[in-house]
């Protein structure tokens, strides 16, 4: 254990006199034993009182009966030259020598800590832990472990800096130095105390890699303006950002504290920090599960169904979409907050997707339920398929986030197969279109189509038609089967898009051509794995 020794006695006395709680005192004495912080608050207070009564001059450790290896460092060296005697107007306040230990202990016992604002006091107790666990239980999440996170008021960093400068000065008198990094971080100490209590109450282990997060957001309205002086001293650190209610974020305050000179800090902020009247408040206790990913393939049989909601100028054009018909059932079963849909390409509203379907993946955000058996997934697939005759899904399965990348890998190098019903203005015979069957690896230059120019950048894209197979129907109609590079605009290849796609079926046949129907017959992406269902 990095235990308290005789040289820590002036620091303990000093901090107790200024209204610092026992656990913060351990932090500033660089005590790294987790077990010590977990001891009851009253016992820690009693132990510190006994420690102060110990007047031995030797460096024997008073270690409260716990032995752990040291985890923090205190270096014995000459203190750096600096403003040793600065008070609030550029100087450190004179602190009582603290010979009256009983008075010091009494003051510290009744006050809210002037450094942690009560976080290492009231919020380490069993009542608060039970409150957190009740919130978790009522949220009805499935989880096998948890990670605990804490959001602290930004002004805590200012108070911690003031306390550090105070201790640093006192240690300098003893020929010792204390680096800021040597102090046990408040969040770290808090988690040491809270983790085992939460783990016991929830019945699962704490795990830093867990996807289930329990978070507590603390605030302290009484002192929230204490960091505002930093905006004048370091204006570059406080710039408005989107989605931030205040420029005084914890990271901005920490950045400013790293830049401000010690003498400037002491001119604007009391050292030691004053004792607050009120404890911190726990503004929110939140739960969040990491996203779950579901993949599969879908067939689309309707020529009046967009892949995603079709909304123009805020007005919805069609009542549903492929993603909604699939995701509404997934959100209900996984009890998720929202979803994100992605697929290997997309088809137009009037294009069907046949064959073995188009690969898709759905990210389910903050799901309450995360465990599904293969049979349950098969049942969910059937539910989706029974709900609509416009779509069908297959190979529905849980996948990882990294696996979704395979759907996008080499997307433009993949091939897709189409079937197009084509009309020509001039009469054709079978022999007029037979030559199309012999064309291989036809290179196209496709300027961004007019119909998508509002959402795609203007560019000329080189695409390849690998093969074509024609089937004559009558003098003005034939069906063309195409195997193309992914990303080819098939409609524009047929009608030419006013010359923006060259060559095109119209120019090859030397007549006007247009497309009446288009079907996607296959998307040659070998993902997700086929299932026996």
Secondary structure, 3 states (H helix, E strand, C coil): CCCECHHHHHHHHHHHHCCCCHHHHHHHCCCCCHHHHCCCHHHHHHHHHHHHHCCCCCCCCECCCCCCCCCCCCEECCCCCCCCCCECCCECCCCCCCCCHHHHHHHHHHCCCCCCCCCCCHHHCHHHHHHHHHHHHHHCCCCCEEEEEEECCCHHHHHHHHHHHHHHHHHHHCCEECCHHHCCCHHHHHHHHHHHHHHHHHCCEECCCCCEEEEEEEECHHHCCCCCHHHHHCHHHCCCCCCCCCCCCHHHHHHHHHHCCHHHHHHHCCCCCCCCCCCCEEEEEEEEECCEEEEEEEEECCCCCECCCCEECCEECCCCEHHHHHHHHHHHHHCCCEEEEEECCCCCCCCEEEEEEEEEEEEEECCCCCCCCHHHHHHHHHHHHHHCCCEEEEEEEEECHHHHHHHHCCHHHCEEEEEEEEEECCCCCHHHHHHHHHCCCEEEEEECCHHHCCCCCCCEEEEEEEEEEEEEEECCEEEEEEEEECCCCHHHHHHCCCCCEECCHHHHHCCCEEEEEEEEEEECCCCCCCCCC
